[in-house]
Amino acid sequence: MKKIKLVMMLLVCLQIGSFSFLEAFAQKTSEVGLGIGGANYKGEISPNYRFLNNRPALTVFYKKDISKAVVARAGILFGQTRAKDINVDLPVNQFRQADMRTNLGELAIGIDYNFLDYYDMKRRVRWTPYFFTGAALANYNNKVVFNNDLIKPFENGFILGIPMGVGVKYALSYHWNLGLEVAARKTVLKGGDKFDYLKTKEYSPNPPQNLQFANPYDKDWYFYNGISISYTFYKIVCPDVYKKDPKLLRR
């Protein structure tokens, strides 16, 4: 009986075992993926999330498991946002008539929390909802026009954000996964109101500043929602007792 167990251990360490062997020992996973979807914005020009403001966005990400439930993640996001005062039926927006467009690049790190055991091969259908949060640094260049008068040309800047979101991941096969994700980024610190360039609380009679007045304490948000395809790499880890004494595998 002892010899049989040792033979099974050897097969697992060589990664030539079956799924039942894979589940008997610790396994490490890493995942790379590509997502496409839409980027959006909420701020002075768009006080509420407006689906029609979505513009194309692309994301590339890498994930590494810490445990069965917790996964570290890092990603890059490229996208655009667009919003117009004319689409908001509020007196301030109708008077101001601002038109904003922004190109966005983001680098983010964080963690996922899987609510179900996604790596349990005994499950007939492998899927899990998950929640994630983290920190993000975004590079933007935006352009703001008031009543067809350019007030701010495209220029670069940086802002910090706190990503928060939910998603669902489904295993198409042993390695391939399909994902759906919806996320919001709350901008923070002084750069948090730079997306729309509306930060002047006092009304000025001198154009075009007379159309810039806004709430300088209302920080902007930006969003990403999309679908993804990813590939999971599995690595079988031998128990420490066999790493410390490899001779056990030869008995």
Rosetta blueprint (number, residue, H / E / L):
1 M L
2 K H
3 K H
4 I H
5 K H
6 L H
7 V H
8 M H
9 M H
10 L H
11 L H
12 V H
13 C H
14 L L
15 Q L
16 I L
17 G L
18 S L
19 F H
20 S H
21 F H
22 L H
23 E H
24 A L
25 F L
26 A L
27 Q E
28 K E
29 T E
30 S E
31 E E
32 V E
33 G E
34 L E
35 G E
36 I E
37 G E
38 G E
39 A E
40 N E
41 Y E
42 K E
43 G L
44 E L
45 I L
46 S L
47 P L
48 N L
49 Y L
50 R L
51 F H
52 L H
53 N H
54 N L
55 R E
56 P E
57 A E
58 L E
59 T E
60 V E
61 F E
62 Y E
63 K E
64 K E
65 D E
66 I L
67 S L
68 K L
69 A L
70 V E
71 V E
72 A E
73 R E
74 A E
75 G E
76 I E
77 L E
78 F E
79 G E
80 Q E
81 T E
82 R E
83 A E
84 K E
85 D H
86 I H
87 N H
88 V L
89 D L
90 L L
91 P H
92 V H
93 N H
94 Q H
95 F H
96 R H
97 Q L
98 A E
99 D E
100 M E
101 R E
102 T E
103 N E
104 L E
105 G E
106 E E
107 L E
108 A E
109 I E
110 G E
111 I E
112 D E
113 Y E
114 N E
115 F L
116 L L
117 D L
118 Y L
119 Y L
120 D L
121 M L
122 K L
123 R L
124 R L
125 V L
126 R L
127 W E
128 T E
129 P E
130 Y E
131 F E
132 F E
133 T E
134 G E
135 A E
136 A E
137 L E
138 A E
139 N E
140 Y E
141 N E
142 N E
143 K E
144 V E
145 V E
146 F E
147 N L
148 N L
149 D E
150 L E
151 I E
152 K E
153 P L
154 F L
155 E L
156 N E
157 G E
158 F E
159 I E
160 L E
161 G E
162 I E
163 P E
164 M E
165 G E
166 V E
167 G E
168 V E
169 K E
170 Y E
171 A E
172 L L
173 S L
174 Y L
175 H L
176 W E
177 N E
178 L E
179 G E
180 L E
181 E E
182 V E
183 A E
184 A E
185 R E
186 K E
187 T E
188 V E
189 L L
190 K H
191 G H
192 G H
193 D H
194 K L
195 F L
196 D L
197 Y L
198 L L
199 K L
200 T E
201 K L
202 E L
203 Y L
204 S L
205 P L
206 N L
207 P L
208 P L
209 Q H
210 N H
211 L H
212 Q L
213 F E
214 A L
215 N L
216 P L
217 Y L
218 D L
219 K L
220 D L
221 W E
222 Y E
223 F E
224 Y E
225 N E
226 G E
227 I E
228 S E
229 I E
230 S E
231 Y E
232 T E
233 F E
234 Y E
235 K E
236 I E
237 V L
238 C L
239 P L
240 D H
241 V H
242 Y H
243 K H
244 K H
245 D L
246 P H
247 K H
248 L H
249 L H
250 R H
251 R L
